[in-house]
Amino acid sequence: MFDALIREASERFGLGDKARPFISLLIDMLFDRGHNGFSGLRERFAHAGLGDALGAWVSGQAGENVLQPDQFSAVVGHDHVTRMASQLGVPNAAITVAGATVLPKLISLLTPDGTIPLTPPPQAQQLALAPHDADARRTSTAAFRNDNSAPVQPQGGGWIKWLLMALALVAAVLLLRACMQRDEP
């Protein structure tokens, strides 16, 4: 059922042997009850202004109607993209580029008659990661569930917090030096 997607992720996007776990993680995300499964996905797509695209994919006709990598990141959430990339040992860009193309096709594959399933199909079980990776997969899915950030908004500003703290520290040191210079005779 998923062989063509795995092959595409492996060859076209250079994920190699990480393509199977990548598809498995996407399926886990689609059915994640912590984010209301497909209903939550529909809400995130609507919030990002992409509700029509999702509706077309559910009809089973994704074709080449793909997302842009930043749209994929906005819908999935930057933190979840980062966790997937870290878990698979690939750059974030590999996840967003592959996900932007694969997600529409995966949704079409899972909803060929326009019906959204409540649980993953039995074939999804075949994609399960190797036993030694099962804990990492559960951790990734649990972290996605516990992510309280708004997944539809690009969240690439984690470094900004550190920059602002560094600027505040520099300002405090400069202010302290200025005060000390005024106190000297």
N, C-alpha and C positions, 0 to 999 in steps of 0.2 A: 504493500500500500504506500509506503513512504520511500521506496527505493530511489525513485527519480529525484525526489527532493534531497535525499542524502547524497546522491551522486552529484547533483548540481552544487550543493554546498561544499562538497569535497573538492570538486574539480574547478568550477567556475570562480569560487570565492576562496580557494586555497586552504580550506579547513582540514583537508585530508582525513585522518582517522578521528578527528574531533567533530566531524559532521554529524555522525549518529547521535552523540550526546547532545549536540547543539539542537537538533530537531526534537529530541526528547525533552530538553529544557523548555523549548517553546511550547510543546504540548502541555507540560506541567503548568506553565504560566497561563495557558488558555483555560485550563480547568481548575485553576487555583480558587478555592472557595473563600480564602481570605480576602480576595479582591472581587468576589462575586462572579467568578468564571466569565462566561461570555457576556453576561449582563454588565459586569463591571468593565469589560473591554469595550462594549458598545458605548458606555458612558464616557470612557476616556477618549474614544474616537470622536464622539460627538463634541466633547469639550475642545478637542483639537481642531474641530471643523472638518473632520474626515468621515463623518457618519455615512455619507453616500457611498464612499469607497468600500467601507465595511459591508454595507448592504449588498453591493454588487458581488463581493467575494462569497457571501453566504449563499448566493444563488448558484454557486458552483462554477462561476465564470471569471476567475481571476485573470487568466491569460497573462499578459505582460503588464497588467495594471498594477504597478508596484509603487511603494512608498519611496520617499527620499530618505536617506539615512537619518537626517535630523527629525523627520516625522516619526520614524520608527522609535527613536530615542525618546521623543516627547510622549508617545503613547505608552511605551513600555516603562519608561522612567530611567533616567540616567544612572541612578544607583543600581537598578537591576541589570542594566547593560554592563556596568562595571563588574558586578558580581559574576555574571555569566562569563565575561572575558577572563577574569581572574581564575575562575574555576577551570576553564578550558585551556588557559595558558596562551591566550591570543590577545592582540590589541583590541581596545574598544571599537575601533573603526571596522575591524573584521566582523564583529557582531552586528553593528548597525548596518553595514553594507549588505551582508548576507541576510540579515533579518528583514530588511526593507523589501527584498525580493522574495524571500522564502515565506514570510508570514502570510501574504495574500494567497499564495498557492496552497499553503497548509490549511488555511481556513476553508478554502474552496474544497479541498480534499476531504475535510472533516464534515462538510455540510453539502454534499452533492445534490440533495433533493430540497435544499433550502431550509431544512430542519436543523436546529442547533441542538447537538447532543448534550446531555447533562453530565456524562462521564466519558472519559477517553475510550476509543474503540479497543477491542482486544489486541489488535495489531500494535498498539502503542506499548504494550507490555514487552514486546520483542525488542523495543528500543532501549530497554532498561540498561543503565550503565553497568559496567563490570562491578562485582561485589565490593571491591576495595574503594570504588568511587561512590557507592550508594550513600554513605554518610555525607559526602560533599554535596551530593544532589539534594538530599533532605535539607541540609543547611542552607543551600542556595534558595530553595523553594520557601523555607521558613523565613528567611531574611526578606524575601519578596513580600510575604504576607505581613511582616511586621514593619515594613517601610511605610512610615506615616506621612511621607512627603507626597505632594500632589504629582502623580506620575505623568500627567499630561503636559506639564510645564518643563521645558528644558532646565536641567538643574546643574549645569556645568560650572557653577560658581563656587565650588567648595574652596578653591584656592583664594577667592576674594576675601573670605573670612580671615585667613591667615595674613593676607596682605594688609587688611584693615587693622588687625591687631599689631602688626609690625609698625605700621605708620603711627598708631596711637602710642606705642612704646617710644619711637623716635621723638614724637612731639613732647611726650612727658619728659624725656631726658633733656631736650632743648629748653623746655620751660624751666626745669630745675636748674640748669646751668645759667640761664638768664637771671633767675632769682638770686642765685648765689653770687653772680657778678655784681648785682646791684647792692648786695649787703656788704661787699668788700669796700674798705675806705679808699 
